[in-house]
Amino acid sequence: MPSYRVFRMKDHVRQSFRWAAHTLGLANVKPRDYMEQEQTVEAASPYAAWMQCKDTDAPLDVGDVLQGETGGLYIYKYVGFEDARWVLPEVKPGAAQAEDEHAAAVTN
């Protein structure tokens, strides 16, 4: 049976997420807006995972993300689960080089 890792949306981000207009399609989520939980849920689907969690002390809440074993992300919205993807900040080429030089200077 598949398992899902649970990522909980941080409370201050959840408030703005709740009031944002609903959009259809692939949702872009930022890792900085989530806290990774040690919690994993074994379930046949994201909806089955939601059912398992709904009567516990830590139910899934709007904005939370489930990550499947294959890496697929599913965000919980008022209308159900929708596909999502992590959006990582773009690394500027100069910044990466500066970090490498700084790390080399520190280790020497």
VENRA-V635699 format. One record per backbone hydrogen bond with DSSP energy under -0.5 kcal/mol. CO is the residue of the C=O (numbers start at 1). NH is the residue of the N-H. E is the energy in kcal/mol with one decimal. If there is no record, write none. Layout:
co=CO nh=NH e=E
co=CO nh=NH e=E
//
This chain:
co=2 nh=43 e=-2.0
co=3 nh=69 e=-0.6
co=4 nh=41 e=-2.5
co=5 nh=67 e=-2.4
co=6 nh=8 e=-0.5
co=6 nh=37 e=-2.1
co=7 nh=65 e=-2.6
co=8 nh=35 e=-2.9
co=10 nh=13 e=-0.7
co=10 nh=14 e=-2.3
co=11 nh=15 e=-1.6
co=12 nh=16 e=-0.7
co=13 nh=17 e=-2.2
co=14 nh=18 e=-2.6
co=15 nh=19 e=-1.0
co=16 nh=20 e=-0.8
co=17 nh=20 e=-0.7
co=27 nh=29 e=-0.6
co=27 nh=85 e=-2.3
co=29 nh=87 e=-2.8
co=30 nh=33 e=-1.9
co=31 nh=34 e=-1.8
co=33 nh=10 e=-2.6
co=34 nh=36 e=-0.5
co=35 nh=8 e=-2.4
co=39 nh=6 e=-1.8
co=41 nh=4 e=-2.4
co=41 nh=43 e=-0.7
co=45 nh=49 e=-2.1
co=46 nh=50 e=-2.3
co=47 nh=51 e=-2.2
co=48 nh=52 e=-2.0
co=49 nh=53 e=-1.9
co=50 nh=54 e=-1.8
co=53 nh=56 e=-1.9
co=56 nh=59 e=-0.5
co=61 nh=64 e=-2.5
co=64 nh=76 e=-2.8
co=65 nh=7 e=-2.9
co=66 nh=68 e=-0.5
co=66 nh=74 e=-2.3
co=67 nh=5 e=-2.6
co=68 nh=71 e=-1.8
co=72 nh=68 e=-3.0
co=73 nh=84 e=-1.7
co=74 nh=66 e=-2.6
co=75 nh=77 e=-0.7
co=75 nh=82 e=-2.0
co=76 nh=63 e=-3.4
co=77 nh=80 e=-1.8
co=80 nh=77 e=-3.3
co=82 nh=75 e=-2.8
co=83 nh=27 e=-2.3
co=84 nh=73 e=-0.7
co=85 nh=29 e=-2.8
co=86 nh=88 e=-0.6
co=90 nh=92 e=-0.5
co=92 nh=95 e=-0.5
co=92 nh=96 e=-1.8
co=93 nh=97 e=-1.7
co=94 nh=98 e=-2.2
co=95 nh=99 e=-2.1
co=96 nh=100 e=-2.0
co=97 nh=101 e=-2.4
co=98 nh=102 e=-2.4
co=99 nh=103 e=-2.6
co=100 nh=104 e=-2.2
co=101 nh=105 e=-2.2
co=102 nh=106 e=-2.2
co=103 nh=107 e=-1.9
co=104 nh=108 e=-1.2
//
